[in-house]
Amino acid sequence: MFILMLIIFILGYTMIALEHPLKIDKAASALLTGTVLWGLYALNATGLLDLGLSPSWAMAKTMATDVMTFIKPNVDEVLYNQAWKGTVETASNVMHFVKHDLDHHLVEISEILFFLLGAMTIVETVDQHQGFKLITDRIRTTNKVKLLWVLSILTFFMSATLDNLTTTIVMVALLRKLISDQKTRWFFASMVVLAANAGGAWSPIGDVTTIMLWIGGQITALSIITNVIFPSVVTMVVPLLIITFTVKGEVERPVLDNADEKDFTSHFEQKLLLIMGVCALLFVPVFKTVTHLPPYLGMLFGLGVIWLITEIMHRNKPLEDKRKLTVIGILRKVDVPTIFFFLGILSAVAALQSMGHLNVLAQFLNDNMQNIYAINLVIGVLSAIVDNVPLVAGAMGMYPIVEMGTTGFLSDFVVDGKFWQFLAYCAGTGGSILIIGSAAGVAAMGLEKIDFIWYMKKISLLALVGYLAGAGAYYLQIMVLGL
């Protein structure tokens, strides 16, 4: 059953990759994959947990008192004493554990989904008020190469300030105002993903994995910025340089339809919503830093403020216009299939994490590689296939922080050690190799309906070259310059 779950994940992943040839929406494939894996886990939990590969089960047995409180408080003490001796002896106890494990993952997945939903609604509200028109009107060039450089650099620094997911959502909204041809927009959106992941890797708040390492104490803010920004720049610049000599021509601006030509908003309202939208997004990392609460709460706070202001602003307008401009009407335009796609794929990865598939992989790397650069390069490539969050979580569990002055292989695992810095880079940028390998890529794929196979043919090699070039830049920085 352990192997069967892995096979089902691969089949589900293949269906997502072949979305366009199969003509089956990737959200359906992702939801089926996630729910089937958890169903198999629940139906075969006793045998699967007896394998001793589940990190959650191992942790539960070392924290028996806490597990008793959360899993099954009404089971008598004798039963618990039997259950933690190393074998799974009661189906009831096991099912409560599986439900508790699912609930734990659901909290983390829900945080991402509410964050995504809030960000998409804010961006759609600004767009509906034509706030992005104030930016796109200032971008005059239609030259593909110049436009790529401008948008990539803008994305790179926005991603470090906001995060790669939010930045990608914003930039895709901008691209829809700048480029009419779908395949051209796919190409630009894909390059935005590369730039967003590169920008998120060197900022402590730019990517989920860097946030994990920052909060976990493996890295400090100043260290990750000073040591990873150069490799991240190289990761973005190398693909852009290749494109500079291979891509020619101009982009065609979209022609506004009649609905867009009608002025529903004034210039003041456009500017106000743009400023409010940007401030709401910028407020998220501030909210997290000050309150130490999950980022989605900061995003929902910003959405609540914008919702209130737009309700007041448009309360006296005709009902038809009000429906188009208030959040209630805008919510109908939010891309719900993308939300379901996220839910399905994250649930599937969570099932593999719970059953120990990712732990087995981490242990394999630990046993067969004693080189921090090789380990992290492999983690980066794997993050293009499997979500980088559980991979980084697995690495954090496999390699605890060691004290300063430790010698040998473990000397790189001190706070701000080379292993943690390079892990932040590799896990953050390696996901760009496949469109489904990062939150930014999944968002772009969902919003623009980017074909998985098209991305592999047109972008994956560019992303791989940039990833390896950045890794080489980090190695050069450490070995030659001694930084």
Buried (B, 14 or more C-beta within 10 A) or exposed (E): EBEEBBEBBEBBBEBBBBBBEEEBBBBBBBBBBBBBBBEBBBEBBBEBBBEEBBBBBBEBBEEEEEBBEBBBEEBEEEBBEEBBEEEBEBEEBBBBBBEBBBEBBBEBBBBBBBBBBBBBBBBBBBBBBBBBBBBBEEBEEBBBBBBBBEBBBBBBBBBBBBBBBBBBBBBBBBBBBBBEEEEBBBBBBBBBBBBBBBBBBBBBBBBBBBBBBBEEEBBBEEBBBEBBBBBBBBBBBBBBEBBBEEBEEEBEEBEEEEEEEEEBBEEEBBBBBBEBBBEBBBBBBEBBEEEEEBBBBBBBBBBEBBBEBBBEBBEEBEEEBBBBBBBEBBBEBBBBBBBBBBBBBBBBBBBBBBBBBBBBBBBEBBEEBEEBBEBBBBBBBBBBBBBBBBBBBBBBEEBEBBEEEBEEEBBBBBBBBBBBBBBBBBBBBBBBBBBBBBBBBBBBBBBBBBBBEBBBEBBBEBBBBBBBBBBEBBBBBBEEEEE
